[in-house]
Amino acid sequence: MKNSPSCHSSRRRLLLGLGAAASLAASPLRAATPRERKPVVVLTSYNDEVFSRFEAAFEKAWPQYKLQLVWKMPHEAQAVLRQPSQGGIDVYWSASPRNFAALASDGAWQPLGIDLAGLPERIGKAGLRDADGFYTVTEMAGYGFIVNPNALARQQLKPPTDWTDLTQPGYAGNIVLPNPARVGFAPVMVDIVLQAYGWDKGWAVWSAIAGNAGSLTERGSTFVTDEVASGRQALGLTIDFFAASAIANGAPLRFAYPKHSGINPAHIAITKRATNPAGARAFASFVLSETGQRIITHADIHKMPVRPAVYAKLPADYFNPFQAAEQGVFDYDGEATRNRLNVVAALFEQTLIRDHAELVGLWQRIHRAEAAGKDVGAARRLLEAPLISQEEASAPALQRPFRTRLEGANPEAGDLERQWQAASQSRRASVVRLLAAQGA
């Protein structure tokens, strides 16, 4: 997609915003004269395509205000918002549920104080607003499969309908898989499967999917869509708006929601030390208004509005999560297992990503042996079994070393992770011996 003039101007405002944030941290904003447009300083991880569209529409609706962007990734935002001045930020708007919850515990927010009429409190089992009234969801993205129909046809594969389809031998070498320890959206993706099928079966499903993965990525959405669009992989695991952007720009792809999915929500909050709380509330209200909610349905953004009434005015083929939730598609409860996400991501990396080629080879041997009628059940069960129990993963003492890790960070492996890696290597060695004993 070519950059528009508004994107270029937004990039200039980004640089100004970053500089302003540094100065705002040291001194308060000067009082605006009646002729001036008061700035509303927004800390966000949204890209130019999203922010510039909201900027133009908001400033037209609220000409007394001027948006000022401070761009930070989620793992960088906490440091800004934990400054005594909160970096001069009025509004935090981002897809990082753990950031909003953690900062709420710090007392970083003031009550949202806006009209939420017409906005539901839940979708499926997922809550859409903070019980204490400090923040609320502004839009949603859903997890699933980006598919290249031509590549699937060449491999004589049917499009998958759920996660368990991807464990079949025919998908071997045809999947691109993000590393959940390095890609921000992916920990929830892993946890959706663990919650849907149970801890033990869920890890069995992930082991087989990882064994079928033809490529891995730590670079997230762009790499996944590029791999599938090029035909190097037939399908990838991602969230819908990454796929929608590629499709809108002509990529021959489709996106499919599995029977078990979950949402990746974005929230909005007003900082406790907001310099312009009235402008902050005006912006939050605008984002949640019907006008704001329609902006996020633009083909280059294509996210799911949180205001149900908006869907009545969208094309019939625009995915409606509220209708899907009635079929149980969004039964994932992110609040129930949020504290274990970092543990799950780290465990996934050490057991299924590290030494990936060896894992792939073992699964290929198991598939060939089973096709030949050999009994390799013991080897399969060992390769499928989780390294730790659900109870261990839920223990606060085990979770503590992982608590500060956030979306997009790239931490070094700790002692526990190195122990997991060693135990996983030992387990795979046992699988090799079991297969050899069966002549597989």
N, C-alpha and C positions, 0 to 999 in steps of 0.2 A: 504494500500500500504506500502510495506516495505521500510525502509530508505536505500538509496544507499550510497556508500562511498562518492560520490560527495555531498550528502545532509549533511553528517556528517562534511565534510570539510567546506561546506558552513556555517554551524552553528558556526564553529570555527571562520570563517571570520566575521560572524555577531558580535561575541563578540569583536573581534579585531576592527571591524568597529565602534562599539559603543564607545569603548575606544578612538579610533582615533578621533572620532567626538568631544569628550570632549577636547582633547588636541588641535585639529585644531581650536576650538573656541577661544583658548587662544593665539595661535601662528601660523604663516603661515607655510605651508609645506616647508621643505628645498629643495633646488634645486637638481634635480636628475642628476647624472653623466650619460655620454653617455651609460654606460653599464647597467644602471638601467632601469627598466620598470616603467614608470610614472603612478602613481595611478589616476584612475578616480573614484571619490567618488560619489556614487549614493544613494540618499535617496529614499526609496520605501516602500510600504506596501505589495509587492508581497512576496509569500512564497518561501521556498527553491526550490520547484519543478520548479517554473518558473525561478527564478533568477539563479540557478545553471546551467540550460540549456543555458541561454543567456551568462552567464559568460564563459563557456567552448568554445562556438562558437565564441564569440567576441574576446577573447584572442588568439584564433587560427587565426582569420582573421586580427587582429591588435596586433601582438606580442609585440609591443613597449609599450602597455598599460596593466595595471592590474586593474581589477575592485575591488572596496572596497565598501562593503555594509553597509549602516546605515539603520536599520529597524525601522520604526515608523508608527503607525496607523495614518490615516488622521487627527484626532483631536489632535494629538501630533505634527504633522509636522510643523504647523505654528510657534510654539514657536522656533523651531530650525532655521527655515528659516528667522525669524525676528530678530535673533541675529545680531549684527554689522558685524560679519564675516560670517554670514549665516551658521554657524556651520562647515565651511570648505567644504560645499557641492558643487559639480560641477553640478549635474543633479538631478532633481526631476522627478520621474516617478511613477505615482499612479493613481488609479481610484477615483478621488475626484474633480469633476469639480468646485465645489465652492471654494476649496482651490486655484486652479490655477487662478481663476478670482479675488479672494480677494487679493492674493499676487501680481498679476499684477497691481492692484490699488495701492499697496505699492511701486511699482517700483522694485520688487524683481528679475525680469528677464532681461536678455539681448536678443536681437533679436536671433531667433533660427539659422538663417543663414545657412540652409542646403537645398539641392535640394529636392523639393517636387513633382517633375514630376511623373505623374502616380497616384497621390493621390488625390481623389476628395475632393472638399470643403464641400459637403453636402451629407447626405443620407436621403431621404425623406425631412422632415422639420427640421432635426437636422443638425446644423453646425458641421464640423469636424476640424476646426482650428480657432485659434484666429485671429480676423480681423487685429490686430496690429502686427502679426507675432512673438509673443512671445512663443506660445506653440501650439501643434497640437495633434490630437488623434492618438494613436498607435494601438489600438485594441478596440473591442466592445463586449459587452455581451447583450443579449436580455432577456426581461422579459416574463414570461409565467408560465406554469403549469408542475410540476413534478408529474407523474402519475404512480400508481401501477395498471397495468391492471387486475391482479388477484383480488385485493381488490375491484376494481370497479365492476368486474363481480359478485362477491359475493353479492354486494349491488344492482345488476341489474341496474347499471348506465352506461350511455354512456360517453365516454371521452368528456370533454368540448371543445368547439371551440372558445368561447369568454367569457368575464367576466360575462355577464348576465346569462349564463348557470348556474353559481355557486349560483344564487339566488333561484334556484328551491328547493322545500322542500325535494326532494330525496337526496340532498347532505348534509342534516343536520347531523352534527356529523362526517363528513368525510373529513374535510378540516383542514390543519394546516396553521396558519396565522402568519406571523412575525409582531411584533410591530414596526411600522415605526418610533416611537420616540426613539427606542433603537437599531434598526438594520439598518446598514448604507445604504444598497441598497434599502430599502423599501419606503422611502418618494417619490421617483420618481414613483415607482409602484402605489402608491395611486393616484398620480397626473395624471398618464396616463389615468386612468378611469375618473377622473374629467374633463380632457380636451376632452376626446373622446365623452362623453355623455352630457357634460354640468355640471355646478356646482350642480344644484338641483338633476337631475337624477343620477349624479355620486355618490352623497352622499347616495341616496336611494339604489343604487346598493351595495355600501360598507356596509351599515347597514344590508342588507339582507345577504351578504356574511359573515360578522362578526357573525351574528346570526346563521349561519350554521357551524361556525368553531368549530371543536371538541377539538382543542388544540391551544394554543398561544405560541409564543416563543419570548424571548428577546435575544436569543443566535445565531440567524441568520441561515446561510446556513446549517451547519452540523446537527442541530436539525431538520430542515425541511426535509432534505433528509433521515435522520435516521428514522423519524416517518413514512415516506411513504415507505421506503424500508422494514421496519419491518411489514408493513400491519396494524399498529395501526391507520393510516389515509390513505385514498385512494388517496389523492392528496395534494400537497402543492404549495404555491405561492412563486416563487423564480426566480433566473436568470439562464440562460442555462448552464454556465460552472460549477456551483456547481452540477447540475444534471449529466453533462457529465462525471465528475470525478467519481461519484458513478457508473454510467453505465459502464465506462471503467474498473472498478474493480469488475464487475460481478453482480451488483445489478439489479434485474429484473424490471427495471423502463423504462419509456419513458418520453420524454420532448415534450410539445406541445406549439407552439407559438399561442397566440390568434389573432383574426382579428385586434385587436388594441394593439400594443406593442410600445416599445421605447427602446432606447439603454442606457446602462450604460458604458460610455466611460472611457478609461484611456488616460491620456495625458503625454507629456514629455516636459520639459522646462530646460533651462540652466540658472543657477543662475547668477546674475549680478556680484557677486564677485568670480566667479569660478576661482580656482587656475589653472586648466588645461582646458581652454576653447576648445583647439584643440581636446583633448581627449573626452571632453563632446560632441562635435559635431560629432566625429567619432562614439561614442556610439549611439547617437540619430539617425544618418544616418543608422547604422547597424540595430537597432530595426525596422526601417521603410523599410529596404531593403527587397527584395524577400526572402532572406535567413532568416532574422529575423522574417518576417511575417509567414513563414512556421513553425517556432518553436512554435508559439502560437497555431498551429493546432494539436500539439501532443495530443494523446488521454488523457493524464493526465492533460492537460491544456484546450484544446478545446474551445478556444475563436474565435471570428470572426475577421479575418484580415481586415485592413482598406485599403489594396491595392487590388483592384478588380481583377487584373490579376492573383493573387494567386489561386483564386477559380477554374480556368480552370484545375489546376493540382491536385485538391482534389477529393475524392470519390464523386460520383453522389448524395449520400444522405447527404453530408455535407451541412448544411443550408447556403444559400447564401443571406445575408441581402439586397444586392443591387437588386437582383431579387424580393425579397419580398417587397422592398420599392416601386417598380413599381405598386404593388397591393394595396398600401396605408397602409401597415402594420406598417410602421415607420413614421406615420404622426404626432407623438408627437413632439412638439416644446419645448424642455427643456429650452431654453433661455427665452421664453415668460413668463414662470411662476416660474423661478428659485428662485426669491426672496420670494415667498410664501411657499416654500417647508417646512421650519421649522414650520411655522404656521399650515400648513396642517397636519404635523406629530403630533404636540402637540394636535391639535383638535381631531384627530383620536384617540389618546390614551385616552383622557379624556372622550370622548363620546361613543367609541365603544370597548375599551379595559378594562377600569376600570368598575367594576361591570359587567363583561362579562357574568357571569352565569345568572344574571337577564335579560340581553338582549336576551340571548338564550331562556330563558323561555318565554319571551313575543313573540318572533317570532314563537315558537312552538304553542303557543295559537292562534296566528293569522292564521297560516297554518291550524290548526285543524278546526277553525271556518269557514274559507273560504271553506274547503272541505265539511263542513256540510251545506253550503249555507247561512251562517249568514253574515249580512252586518257589517263588521268591517273596512270599508274603512277609517273612521275617525281615528281610532287607527293606522292603517297602515301608513297613510299619516303623522301622528305626529311622528311615529317612524322613518320614512324615511327622514324627513326634516332636512337640515343642521342647526346647531345651530347659525351660523353667515352667512352673505351673502358673495358672491364672492367679492363684492366691499369692504366690511370690511376686508376680508383676504388680499386684495391687498393694503391696506392703509399703507404707510410707518410708521406711528405712531404705528400701531398695530404690524407691523413686527419687529420694532426696538428691543424689548426685546429678540427676538429669533435669532437675526442676527448672534451671535457668536457661535451658536450651530453647530457642525459638525458631520460628519458620525462617528458612533461608540461611541459618548459621551453619558453619562448617567446623564443628569442634573436633579436637583430637580425642582419640579413643582413650578411655580411662582404664584403670586396672580391671574393673569388672568386665568391661567389654573385651579386653584381651583374654580374660579367662573364658568368656563365651566363645571367642574365636578358637582357642585351643581345644575346648571341649567339642566344638563342632567338627574340627579336624579329626579328633579322635573317633568321633561317631562315624564319620564318613569312612575312616579306615576299617571300622567294624563292618560297615555295609559292604565294602570291597571283599572282605573275607567271607561274608555270608553269600555273596553272589558267586564267588569262586567255588565255594562248596557245592553249589548247585550247577556248576558248569556254565554259569551265565556271564 
